Amino acid sequence: MAGTAAANATPVYCVCREPYDVNRFMIECDICKDWFHGSCVRVEEHHAVDIDLYHCPNCAVLHGSSLMKKRRNWHRHDYTEYDDGSKPVQAGTRTFVKQLRARSFPSADDIILKMHGSQLTQRYLEKHGFDVPIMVPKLDGLGLRLPPSTFSVLDVEHYVGGDKVIDVIDVARQADSKIKLHNYIKYFTNPERPKVLNVISLEFSDTKMSELVEVPEIARKLSWVENYWPDDSVFPKPFVQKYCLMGVQDSYTDFHIDFGGTSVWYHVLWGEKIFYLIKPTNDNLAIYESWSSSVTQSEVYFGDKVDKCYKCVVKQGHTLFVPTGWIHAVLTSQDCMAFGGNFLHNLNIGMQLRCYEMEKRLKTPDLFKFPFFEAICWFVAKNLMETLKELKEDGFQPQTFLIQGVKALLTALKLWMKKDLVTEHAFEIPDNIRPGQLIKQLSKVIRSVEEENNKPIKTQGTGVCQVSRSSSELASIHHSRRRARKLRDQSIKTPSNLDILEFHTKEVLKRLEMSPWEEDTTNYKLNERFNKPLQPSSTVPEWKTKDNDLRLLLSNGRIIRDERRPFRDPSLYTA
């Protein structure tokens, strides 16, 4: 019996004699072949790649210290390769950064807009577009609140917590690893730095530091997440608006497009960053996709493959806004702390979707994609459909960017719902949205809007933006009228037997794990079954979630059993 128990025991490792934990970095001893947690034996993940033969604390007593790899070059990610002059320089290495600093570039002053914070308004961007980078030299008027310029990396540790595990980039290898914030701060404050480590993805919305930072007002007003993400969504709300970037001199991030085609804001609190900016033309995007999928990507400087790559220096106190789709690389020219954030918006919906589709073709890992990108597209489609209806009812013509954006969004939704693709996209369809019905309604609204374009109509002349609403605008005239219509309809209309039967059928289908997006919106015909776990919608009455009894039976259109309870769910009143 004792032998059986020993055989079934979970294996333990390390000096701590704990089981294997997939979330903790471990290293194998080349002598005893036991595995050790890096935190237990004081070996950081980014240091492990420099070890040729690792000796654990016990084996080191007899065999000596671990043997380190020998450096043979300064221009390759694998610095143990012999330098015979035949292999090209790779991005991020010391040689690469030295050559980059010596290059000459056209100034970004030729393309960027320089504005005062008070000029950067939603009204301005809707009128003139958000197609080129915008530089704001001062905080005044931006609605951006930040810590003072004396705020240090030690303060970041205080507000975020030293035990938080963060992602760092080993710049010379262009490789990710994880480290505790305390250890990174210790590295940052040490004048002797054996390698260049860069932090660009510390999102701190869930920490005390979040209280010190207020996102620029323009980003809040435009943001899809802030305006359209429902509070009762079963999907977790994406937090991508508050990042702290800490980089030592010579940190480098190679050319990329921000996830989901998001626009981004950067503010340099202290230090300096240099952006290398490339326009997202059709040709440049095609070249970028080809370059990104190439096995020699790190050996080819992307800026050499396009007509123009602009250099933009972002100094202390400056804020840079980069629009959708712009391809850019970033060099930290001196030790720097910056704050930034990403946001999706209505101004460039087509380009956002194009970037997202490119990510899928490039098989970008989910970790580096915008969280629940498709889910928020469904939420936005539903809201923009109501916006278009209201503008039409009030005699206003929607702005061109909105019509074009909604059409691009509709095309994407139709693509995701194709029979051969629906299983790939099913998970991110919100439970309270019937995609087939939404697509048909949105198509109808767009056709109606386009038919009105040739008729003389009023222009959208109110000061309130009606195409991208924030929480402070919920009391606008359109929202007031929508609520009034609902109250009026609910006061005079009652649910029909067919409405109740439809409601009950929908809930039974959910419990059977049948997917509502495969329903024919007229006949409610089920074509497929998926294993997506669905949760009851927030509109389900409480008594409905406690049993699965059939309350109403119909035969040939006649009720043959009726055991319904009092029913007051307003969401089912016909419109």
N, C-alpha and C positions, 0 to 999 in steps of 0.2 A: 504493500500500500504506500509506504514511504517512497519507494522507487518510482511509482506511478506519479505521485505528486511532484517529485523532483523533475520528472520528464515533461510534465505539463506546465512547469513554472515558466513565467515570462523571463526571457534572457535579460540580464542587466549588464551595464557597461560602465566604463569610466571610473575614476576614483570615488565618485559619489554613489556608484552601484545603483543607478537608476535605469529604467527601461529606455528603449530608443524613443526619441521624440522628433517627429518629422520637422517640427518648427524650430529646432535648435541645431546650429552648425556643429558637426562632429569631424574629428580627424583620426585617422588610423595610425597606430604605432607600427613602424616598419620592422620592429624587433619582435614584440610579443603579439602583434596583430589584434590587440584589443582596440576598441574605439573610445574616444574621449571627447566630451563637450569642450568646445573651444573656450567657453567661459570658465570652465573648471581648471583648465591647464594654461590659461592666459595666452591663447592663440586666437587672434582675430581672423575672420574669414578671408579678408583681403591680404593678410600676411601668409596664409597657408600656401598660396600659390608660389611664394618665394622659397618654400622649403623643399629641398631635394629628398632628404631622408629624415623622417620625423622620429624622434626618440621621446617616449613618454617620460614623466618624472621618475618612475621606477627604473626603467631601462637606461636612462641617462646616467644613473649612478655607476653602472658597469660599462656602458658603451660610449659615454660622453654625450655632449650636446648634439642637437639636431644639426644636420649638414644643410647648408643653404645653397641655392642655385647660384651659378656664376654668370654675371652679366657679360654679354659679348657684343651688344649693340645698343644704340639709343634711338633707333628709328623703326623698330618692329614691336608689335604687341607681345610677341614672345621674345624677350630680351636674351634668351639663351641661344638663339640662332646665331651661327657664325656670320660675321659681317664680311662677305666676299664682294660686296658692291653690286650684286645682281638683283637684289630684291628692293622694290620701291618703298618709299616712306609711307607709314600708316598713320591715320588720323589720331591725334591726341598725344603722340609721343613727343619727347623733348625736341627732337629734330623738327618734327612737324610744326610745333608751336613757334619755334625760332624762325622757320621759313615763312609762316603765316604773318608774323609781325613785320617781316621785311617786304611783304607784298604791297602793291599799290592798288587801290580800288577807287571807283568813282564815289563821290560823296553822296550820302543819302539826303543831303540838303536839296538835291535835285528832284526828289520824289516825295519826301515827307511833308506833312502840314505841321506848322508850329502854331499853337493856339494857346490862348488863356483858358484856364479851367472853366470859367463861366461861359465861354463860347461853345464848349463841347457839350451840346445838348442833344436830346433825342430828336427834337424838331429839326435841328441842323443836319443830323445824319440821315434822317428820312428824306430830306430835301436834296442833299448833295451826295448821299451815299457814303458807305464806309469801305472804300476800296484801296486806300493808301494808308500807310502808317501815320500816326499822329503823335507828335511830341509836345508835352506840356511841361515847360521848364520849372513851374512853381506849383505848389499845392493849392494855392488860393483858388477857390471856386470849383474845385473838383469834387468836393464832398468826400474826400479821401482822408481818413484819420489813421495816423501811424504813431508808433513810439518815437521819442526824440532821436536825433542822430547819435546820441551817446549810448543808445541801446546796444549792448554787446552780445556776443555768442553765449557768454555766461548768463545773461538775462534770459536768453532763449531757453537754456537748460532749466533755469528757475521756474519759468512759466509753463513749460511743456513737460518737464520731468526727465531726469537723467536716465531713468530705466526704460524709456520709450525706445523701441527698436526702430531704426530708420534705414532707408536705402541710401547707399553711397555709391558713387561711381569712381572706380580706379581709372583715372583719365588716360594714363599711358597705355592701358590695356583696353579701354572703352568697355569695361565689364562691371556689372552690378554685384554688390554684396551687401550684407546687412551688418549693422553695428549698433550698439547702444549709444544713445545721444551723448551720454556722459563721456564715453571714450572718444567720440568724434570731437567734442569740445576740448578735451585734453590734447588731442592731436592738433586742432586748429590753433590753440594758444601756445603750442610748443614751437619755438623758432627753428628747431631742427626737424624738418619734415622729410622723411625718407621717400615719400611718394606724394603725388597730387591726388587728393580726394575731394570730390565735389558733391554737394547736397542740393538737389533741385526739386525734390518731390515730398517735402515735409508739409503735409496738409494739416493745419492745426485748428480746424473749426471746432473740434471736440476737446480743446484744451483751454486753460485759463488765458492763454495768450490771445485767444479769439476776441476777448473783450477789449483789447488794445487796438484792434484794427477794424476799421470800417471801409468796406469796398467802395471804390469810386461810384458816385451816384449814377453815372451813365451806364456802368456795368450792371448795377442793380435794376435800373429801369428796363434795360434791354433783355436781361437774362431770362431764358426759357424756364430754368429751374425755379427762379424766384417768382415768376408770374404765372406759370402754368402747372407746376407740379402739385398734385392734390395732397392735402394733408392726410387723407385716409388711404393713400396708395399702399398696396401690399409690397411694392418694391421699395427698398430703402432709398431715401433721398440722396442724390449725388452731391458730395461735398468736394467742389473743385475750385472754389472762389478764393481760398485763402492759403497760399503757399509761402513758406519762408525758404529762401535760397541762400545758402552759405557756401561760398567758394573761395578757395585760396588762389593766389596768383597762378596763372597759366592753366586754370581749369578750362576745359573746352567741351562743348556739346556740339556734335556734328550736325549737318543739315537735316532738318526734319520739318514736318507740318504738325501743329498741335492736334491732339486727338479729337476725332470727330469734326475736324475743321473748325474747332472753336477759335474765337478771337481771344486775345490775351492782353492783360495789362501788366506792366512791370514798373516798379518804383525802386530806384536805388537809394537805400537809406544811407549807406556810406560805401566808399570804394568806387569802382567803375566797371562797366561791362561794355563790350563791343559786339554789336549785332551785324551779321552779314546777311543782307536781305535780298530776296529774289522774287520777282513778280510771279503770281500764279497764272501765267498765260497757258493756253492749251499746249503749246510746244514744251514749255518748261515743266508742266505737270507730267507730260508723257515721258520726258527725259528723266524726271525725278523718279517715276515709278520703275523705269528700266534700271536706273542706277541703284535704287533701293533693293532690288531683287538680285543684283549682281554679286557673285562670290568675291569680286575684287573691289567691292564698295569702299572699304577702308583705305584702299590704295589710290583711289581716284578722287581728287578734290572737285566736288560738284560745281563749285563756282567757275571752274574752267570749262564746263560743258554748256554753259548758257551765255547769252549775249552780254548780260550785265549783272554783276553782283555788287550791291551797294554797301558801303561801310557806314554804320551809324553808331556813334559813341554816346552812351547813356551815362551821364555824369551824376554825381551825388545830388539828390534832390529832384532829379528829372523823372518824369513818368512817360513811358512809351506804350502806345496802344497799337498792337499788330492785328490787322484784319484777317478774316477768314482765308485760309489756304496759302498764305505767304510762307514760302520756304525760307528757313533761316537757320544759321549756326550762331553760337554765342561763345565768345572768349572773355574770360575774366582777366582783365589786364592788371588788376591789383586786388588784394584781399577785399572781399565785398560781401555785404549783406543786402539782399533785395527782397521785396515782397511782390507777389503777383497772384493772378487768378485767371481762370478760363471761363468763358461763357458762350453759349449758343444764343442765337437771336433771329429775328425775322428779316433782317436786312439782306442776308446772303444765304438763304435756305438752300438754294440749288448747289452752291459751292460746298456747303457743309455736307450735304448728302453725297456729293461727288468724292469728297475726301474720305467719308466713311466707307463708301464702296471700294475705294482704293485700298484702304486698310484691310478689308476682307480679302481682296485679291492677293495682297502681300502676306496674308495669314498672320497679321499682327496679333500677338497674344492678348487675351482679354485683359490682362493686368495693365496693358498700355492703351486701352481703348476708353472712350467716354462711358462711364457706368450707365447701363440701361438706356443707351442711345435710342433704340427703336421704341422703347416704351414711351419716352418723352415725345417722340414724333407723333405717336397716337394721341397723346394728351393735347399736343399743340394743334393737330388737325381738327380735333373736336372743338377746341376753343376758337380757332380761326374761322371755322365754318359758321359759328354763331356770330362772330364779328362781321363777316361778309353779309350775312342775312340782315343784321341790324343796320349796317351802312346802306344797304339797298332800300330797306324800309324807310329810312330817313332821307333818301334821295341824294346821298353822297356817293361819289365814285371812289372806290378803293385805290390807293396809290399803286403805281405800276410794280414796284418791288414786291408788294404784298401779293398781287395777282400772280406774278411770275413764281414767287416762292411757294404759294399754295399749290400751283400746278406741278411744280417739281416734287413737292411733298406727296401729292396724289399719285404721281407716277411711281414713286418709291413704294408707297403702300400697296399699290396694285401688284408691283413686282414681288413684294414679300408674300403676297397671298396667292401666288400662282401654285397650282396643285403640286408641282414638282419641287417647290421651294418652301412650302408652308411649314413643314416639320422643322426646318432650320430656324424659322422665325417665330414659331408658336409661343415659345416661353415668354417673350416680352410683350405679348398682347395683354393689356390690362383687363381684369375680370369684368369691369363695368362698361366695356366697350365692345359692341358687336361690329367687327371690322367690315363685314360685307355690307351691312346697312350704312355704316359711316361712309364707306367709299362711294356708294350710290348717291347718298345725299350730298356729299361734297362735290361729286361730279355735276350734279344737277345745279348746285349753287354757282359753281364756276361758269357753267354754260349760261346761266341767267345773267350773271354779272357781265360776261363778255357781250351778250346780246344788248345790254344797256349801254355799252361803251359808245355806240354811234348816236345815242340820243342826247339831247341837251340836258345836262343835269348840273346840280349844284356841286361846287368843290367842297372839299372837307375843310371848313373854315374855322372850326372851333379850336380853342387853345388846348383842349384835352386830347391826348393821343388816343386814338381808337383802334390801333392795330397792335399795340403791345402794352398791355396794362399791368401796372404794379398793384400791390395791395392797397396803396393809398388812393387808387383810382376806382375802387370798387363801387363808389357811390356816384359814378358818372351817369349820364343820362341813359346810356344804352343798358347799363346794368339795372337801373331803376325800372326801365320799361320791361326788361326781361322778367324781373320779379313780379311786376304788375300783371303781365300776361299769365304767368303761372298761377297767381292767386285767383285771377279772374276765371281761368279755365277750371281750376279745382273747385271753384264755388258752384259751377253749373253742370259739371260733367261727372259721371260716376263710372267706375270700371265695369265693363261688360263681362259676361261670362267667358267670352273668348280671351279677354285680357287676363282674367284670373287663371284660366287654363294655361295660357302661354307662360305666365309667371311660374306656375307650379312645375310645368314641364322643364323650364329653364333650370330651376333649382335641382330637380331630379337628375337632369343631365350632368350638372356639376358634381353631384355625389357619385355618379357613375364614371366620373372622370372623362366625360365626353366633351369634345372641344366645340364651343359655340362658334368659332371662326370658320368651321366647315359647314355651318348651316346654310341652306338656301334661304334667303331672307323672306321668301314668299311662302314656301311649302315647309320650311323648317326640316329639311331632309338631311339626315346625318350621312356623311360619306366616309368618315375616317374616325379612328379612335387613337388618342394619344395618351401618354402617361404623364401629362402635366398635372401636378397637384394644384387643384383650384380651391380657393377659399370663398365662402359665401360673400356676396357683395354687402357693403355696409347698408344697403337699402332693404335687406331682408328683414321682415318683422321678427322679433325675438322668438315668438312661439313657433315660427317656421323652422328655426335652427335646432329645435329640440326633438323633432320626430320626422318620420318620412312617410306618414300615413297619407293615403289619397283622400282628399276632402270632397272632390267633385268628379262625378262620372257622367260622360256624355255618350250617347249612342244615336247615330244618324241625326246629329244636331240637336237632340233632346236630352235634358238633364234627367238621369235615372236615379242618381243618388246625390244628395246635397247635405254635407255635414260641415259647411263652412263656419268659421268663427267670425266675430266682428272684424272688419277689415278697414284700416284707415291709412294704408301706405300711400302717400301722395305721389310717389314716383311713378305709379302705374296709371294715373289718370291720363286719358287720351288727350293729345294736344289738338 
